[in-house]
């Protein structure tokens, strides 16, 4: 049986969800294996992960009004 290898296109389409850890365990593993063998995709992953980290750090410094937090919490509760 041939190994189940992702193409760059398949991995790239899932990269955002991989960074956010929103894939199933099996999908997460497939992308991880691809990133171990593909320098181009691994470089894109490093870029996206660092961009997300920077955005999160900057957002942590912004105080959201209580009314906005309450609206977001209500919307999330309705999901």
N, C-alpha and C positions, 0 to 999 in steps of 0.2 A: 504494500500500500504506500502510495506517495505521501510525503509530508504535507500537511495542510498549511500552506504558506500564503500569507496575504500579499497582494500586490501593493505597490506604493499608493495607487489610487484608492484602494479599499482602506488602507490604513489612514490615509490623509482625510478621507470622508469621516472617519470616526475619531480623529484627533481631538477635537473640542470636547467630545463626550469622554474621551480617555482622560484628558487633563482634569475634567470635572468629576471623574470617577462615577460616571452615569451609565457605564456599560455593564452588561452581565459579566460574571466572573470569567466565562469562556471567551467572550469578546475581548475583555481586558487582557487576558493572557495572550490571545492571538496578536493584538496590537503590540504588546510588550515584546513578544518574540520577534516581530518584524523590526521593531526599533533596535533590537540587539544586533540585527544583521544588515541594517540599511542606514548608512551614515547620513544620507540626505534627509530621510524622514526623522531620524534622531535629532538632527540639527533643527528642524522645524518644530519638533516637540519641545526642545530646550527653549526656543524663542517663545512659543506660545505659553509655556509654563511660567517663564519669567515675566511675560507681559501680564498674565493673570495675577501673579504675585504682586507686581507693582500696582495694579489697579486695586486689588484688595487692600494693600497698605495705604493707598491714598484715600480710599473710601472710608477706612477706619478712622481717619482724621476728621471726617465731615460729620457734624452732628445733624441728624435728621429731626425735623420737628415731630413732636409727640403725635400730632394728628396724622402725619404721613405714616409713621410707624404703626399706628392703630389701623389705618386703611389697608396697609400691606398685610398685617397680621390677619385681618378679616378676610382678605382675598385668599390668603394661603389656607385658612381654615376651611374655606368653601371648596377647596380642590378635592 
